[in-house]
Amino acid sequence: MTSRFSATKFWEQAEQAHATWFSVLSTIISHLLYNEANPSADLQRCVCFGRSASSALAVETQTAFESRLNFPLVETIGLTETAAQILSNPVLPGIRKIGYPGDLVRQRCLYLKPGF
């Protein structure tokens, strides 16, 4: 953990911490996407995935992030509200669906349409 988020220093700090995955908000994903800083080749080999938490991540943002930075992003929902993960999109290619809220993680969940 760092005292403040810095898009410029994020990848360097992740490498210093020997990170193998990361969890960030969708806003931070946008900051990382549009910042000029890039992860090193060593970090790209070590990091298996990034986790998008809290609010929904736009399909275009996720696709652009994955294309530019070469990390798959796993969308998760329910971290803020429950302090635990409720839904998680699988990380495996071919199973993961961009824009899908994900599968239940040892929880019960009811999808409601707006207006109910």
C-alpha positions as CSV (number, residue, x, y, z in Angstrom):
1,M,0.0,0.0,0.0
2,T,1.2,3.5,-0.8
3,S,0.0,6.7,0.9
4,R,-1.3,8.1,-2.4
5,F,-2.2,6.8,-5.8
6,S,0.0,7.9,-8.6
7,A,-0.6,6.8,-12.2
8,T,3.0,7.7,-13.0
9,K,4.4,5.5,-10.2
10,F,1.9,2.7,-10.1
11,W,3.7,0.2,-12.3
12,E,7.0,0.9,-10.7
13,Q,5.5,0.4,-7.2
14,A,3.8,-2.8,-8.3
15,E,7.1,-4.1,-9.5
16,Q,8.9,-3.2,-6.3
17,A,6.2,-5.0,-4.3
18,H,6.5,-8.1,-6.5
19,A,2.8,-7.9,-7.3
20,T,1.2,-10.9,-9.0
21,W,-2.2,-9.2,-9.3
22,F,-3.8,-5.9,-8.5
23,S,-7.3,-4.6,-7.5
24,V,-8.3,-1.1,-8.5
25,L,-11.4,1.0,-9.0
26,S,-12.7,1.7,-12.6
27,T,-11.5,5.4,-12.2
28,I,-8.0,4.3,-11.5
29,I,-8.1,1.9,-14.5
30,S,-8.9,5.0,-16.7
31,H,-6.0,6.9,-15.1
32,L,-3.6,4.0,-15.8
33,L,-4.9,3.6,-19.4
34,Y,-4.4,7.2,-20.3
35,N,-1.1,7.8,-18.5
36,E,2.1,7.4,-20.4
37,A,3.7,5.1,-17.8
38,N,3.9,1.4,-18.8
39,P,4.6,-1.8,-16.8
40,S,8.0,-3.3,-17.5
41,A,8.4,-6.5,-19.3
42,D,9.3,-8.2,-16.0
43,L,6.1,-7.0,-14.4
44,Q,4.0,-8.1,-17.4
45,R,5.4,-11.6,-16.9
46,C,4.6,-11.6,-13.2
47,V,1.2,-10.1,-13.0
48,C,-1.6,-12.7,-13.8
49,F,-4.5,-10.3,-13.8
50,G,-6.0,-7.0,-12.5
51,R,-9.3,-6.8,-10.7
52,S,-11.8,-4.1,-11.3
53,A,-13.8,-3.3,-8.2
54,S,-16.7,-1.2,-7.2
55,S,-18.6,0.4,-10.1
56,A,-19.1,-1.2,-13.5
57,L,-16.3,-0.9,-16.0
58,A,-17.1,0.2,-19.5
59,V,-16.5,-2.5,-22.1
60,E,-14.5,0.0,-24.2
61,T,-12.3,0.9,-21.3
62,Q,-11.7,-2.7,-20.4
63,T,-10.9,-3.7,-23.9
64,A,-8.5,-0.7,-24.4
65,F,-6.8,-1.4,-21.1
66,E,-6.2,-5.1,-21.9
67,S,-5.0,-4.3,-25.4
68,R,-2.6,-1.6,-24.3
69,L,-1.2,-3.1,-21.1
70,N,-1.5,-6.8,-21.7
71,F,-3.2,-7.7,-18.4
72,P,-6.6,-9.3,-18.3
73,L,-9.1,-7.5,-16.1
74,V,-11.5,-9.4,-13.9
75,E,-14.7,-7.5,-13.1
76,T,-15.9,-7.9,-9.6
77,I,-19.0,-6.4,-7.9
78,G,-19.9,-6.2,-4.3
79,L,-16.6,-5.3,-2.7
80,T,-17.7,-1.8,-1.4
81,E,-21.1,-2.7,-0.3
82,T,-20.3,-5.9,1.6
83,A,-16.6,-5.7,2.2
84,A,-16.4,-9.0,0.4
85,Q,-16.6,-10.2,-3.2
86,I,-20.1,-11.3,-4.4
87,L,-19.7,-11.6,-8.1
88,S,-16.5,-12.2,-10.1
89,N,-16.0,-12.7,-13.8
90,P,-13.7,-15.7,-14.4
91,V,-10.1,-14.9,-15.5
92,L,-9.8,-17.8,-17.9
93,P,-9.9,-16.8,-21.6
94,G,-13.0,-18.2,-23.4
95,I,-14.9,-18.3,-20.1
96,R,-14.6,-14.6,-19.2
97,K,-17.3,-12.3,-20.8
98,I,-16.4,-8.6,-20.9
99,G,-19.3,-6.6,-19.6
100,Y,-20.8,-9.5,-17.6
101,P,-21.1,-9.0,-13.8
102,G,-19.7,-12.4,-13.1
103,D,-20.5,-15.6,-11.3
104,L,-21.5,-15.9,-7.7
105,V,-18.7,-16.4,-5.2
106,R,-20.1,-18.5,-2.3
107,Q,-23.0,-16.1,-2.0
108,R,-26.7,-15.9,-2.9
109,C,-27.7,-13.2,-5.3
110,L,-30.8,-12.0,-7.0
111,Y,-30.7,-10.0,-10.2
112,L,-33.4,-7.3,-10.2
113,K,-34.4,-5.2,-13.2
114,P,-34.6,-1.5,-12.6
115,G,-38.0,-0.5,-11.3
116,F,-38.5,-3.5,-9.1
